[in-house]
Amino acid sequence: GHTVVAKRNARERTRVHTVNKAFHILKQRLPSLRIHSKRVSKLRILKAAIIYINNLMDTINAVSRKYFKGSLDAAALPYIKNFIDYAPYIPQSTNLGLTSNCPPLTGTGAMPASSSLVSTDEFASILSTAAATIGYSNPWT
């Protein structure tokens, strides 16, 4: 009787805490909501996340249409984010041999349209433009 109810209540408290923590983490990832210190509803967080993800996808598609043949597939996203984060630390004189240095990308071939070499400066500027468009803030700046 009593212990069963107590255990169920404890499980529910843990579940609610876990869900709330996940929403807090998601809120911190959203530039439009990150600045709000007051409580934001879960529905508002979800709606903002959907808008943000759609903007990210639009930006990636626009960048890939402009600079790449075909579209970048999802496997490339973590590498793009890493480039945005670490581009300031890549030696400026180097050329990025995207064909050899990048992990293989599956999909429609994310090779630069002009040649296989894109200068670091050029690539960093492409990415920072894309990042600014979507409101992605570089944690290192």
C-alpha positions as CSV (number, residue, x, y, z in Angstrom):
1,G,0.0,0.0,0.0
2,H,1.9,3.0,1.4
3,T,5.4,2.1,0.2
4,V,4.1,1.3,-3.3
5,V,2.6,4.8,-3.5
6,A,5.8,6.4,-2.1
7,K,8.0,4.6,-4.6
8,R,5.7,5.7,-7.5
9,N,5.7,9.3,-6.3
10,A,9.5,9.2,-6.0
11,R,9.8,7.8,-9.6
12,E,7.5,10.5,-10.9
13,R,9.5,13.3,-9.1
14,T,12.7,11.9,-10.7
15,R,11.1,11.8,-14.1
16,V,9.8,15.3,-13.8
17,H,13.2,16.5,-12.6
18,T,14.9,14.8,-15.6
19,V,12.5,16.3,-18.1
20,N,12.8,19.8,-16.6
21,K,16.6,19.5,-16.7
22,A,16.5,18.4,-20.4
23,F,14.3,21.4,-21.2
24,H,16.7,23.7,-19.4
25,I,19.6,22.4,-21.5
26,L,17.6,22.8,-24.7
27,K,16.7,26.4,-23.7
28,Q,20.4,27.2,-23.2
29,R,21.0,26.0,-26.8
30,L,18.5,28.4,-28.3
31,P,19.8,31.9,-28.9
32,S,16.3,33.4,-28.8
33,L,15.6,32.1,-25.3
34,R,19.1,31.8,-23.8
35,I,18.9,35.4,-22.5
36,H,15.6,34.9,-20.7
37,S,16.3,34.4,-17.0
38,K,12.6,34.1,-16.1
39,R,10.8,30.8,-16.6
40,V,9.8,30.0,-20.2
41,S,7.1,27.5,-20.9
42,K,8.0,24.1,-22.3
43,L,5.8,24.7,-25.3
44,R,7.6,28.0,-26.0
45,I,11.0,26.1,-25.7
46,L,9.8,23.5,-28.2
47,K,8.4,26.0,-30.6
48,A,11.7,28.0,-30.5
49,A,13.7,24.8,-31.0
50,I,11.6,23.9,-34.1
51,I,12.2,27.4,-35.6
52,Y,15.9,27.3,-34.7
53,I,16.3,23.8,-36.3
54,N,14.5,25.0,-39.5
55,N,16.7,28.1,-39.7
56,L,19.8,25.9,-39.2
57,M,18.6,23.6,-42.0
58,D,17.9,26.5,-44.3
59,T,21.3,28.0,-43.7
60,I,23.1,24.8,-44.3
61,N,21.2,24.2,-47.5
62,A,21.9,27.8,-48.7
63,V,25.6,27.5,-47.9
64,S,25.9,24.1,-49.5
65,R,24.1,25.3,-52.6
66,K,26.4,28.2,-52.9
67,Y,29.7,26.5,-52.1
68,F,29.2,22.8,-52.7
69,K,27.8,20.5,-55.4
70,G,24.8,18.8,-53.8
71,S,23.7,19.0,-50.2
72,L,25.7,18.3,-47.1
73,D,24.3,15.3,-45.3
74,A,23.7,15.2,-41.6
75,A,27.0,13.4,-40.9
76,A,28.8,16.7,-41.8
77,L,27.1,18.8,-39.2
78,P,29.3,18.1,-36.2
79,Y,32.4,18.9,-38.4
80,I,30.9,22.2,-39.5
81,K,30.2,23.1,-35.9
82,N,33.7,22.2,-35.0
83,F,35.1,24.4,-37.8
84,I,33.0,27.3,-36.5
85,D,34.3,26.8,-33.0
86,Y,38.0,26.2,-33.9
87,A,38.5,28.2,-37.1
88,P,40.2,31.0,-35.2
89,Y,42.9,28.6,-34.1
90,I,43.7,27.0,-37.5
91,P,46.9,28.4,-38.9
92,Q,46.0,31.1,-41.4
93,S,48.5,30.1,-44.1
94,T,47.3,26.6,-44.6
95,N,45.0,25.3,-47.3
96,L,42.4,22.9,-46.2
97,G,42.5,19.9,-48.5
98,L,38.9,19.1,-47.9
99,T,39.1,15.9,-49.9
100,S,41.8,14.4,-47.7
101,N,41.5,16.1,-44.2
102,C,37.7,15.8,-43.8
103,P,36.1,12.5,-42.7
104,P,34.4,10.9,-45.7
105,L,30.9,12.3,-46.2
106,T,28.2,10.1,-47.5
107,G,25.5,11.5,-49.7
108,T,25.6,13.6,-52.9
109,G,29.3,14.5,-52.6
110,A,30.1,17.6,-50.5
111,M,33.1,18.6,-52.6
112,P,33.8,22.3,-53.1
113,A,32.5,23.4,-56.5
114,S,35.6,25.3,-57.6
115,S,38.6,23.1,-56.6
116,S,39.5,20.6,-53.9
117,L,41.4,23.3,-51.9
118,V,39.6,26.1,-50.0
119,S,41.8,28.5,-48.0
120,T,41.3,28.4,-44.3
121,D,40.3,32.1,-44.3
122,E,37.7,31.6,-47.0
123,F,36.3,28.5,-45.2
124,A,36.2,30.3,-41.8
125,S,34.5,33.3,-43.3
126,I,31.9,31.1,-45.0
127,L,31.2,29.4,-41.7
128,S,31.2,32.5,-39.6
129,T,28.7,34.1,-42.0
130,A,26.5,30.9,-41.8
131,A,26.9,30.9,-38.0
132,A,25.9,34.6,-37.7
133,T,22.8,34.0,-39.9
134,I,21.5,31.3,-37.5
135,G,22.6,33.1,-34.3
136,Y,25.1,30.5,-33.4
137,S,27.5,32.0,-31.0
138,N,31.1,30.9,-30.9
139,P,31.8,29.8,-27.3
140,W,35.5,30.9,-27.6
141,T,34.8,34.5,-28.4
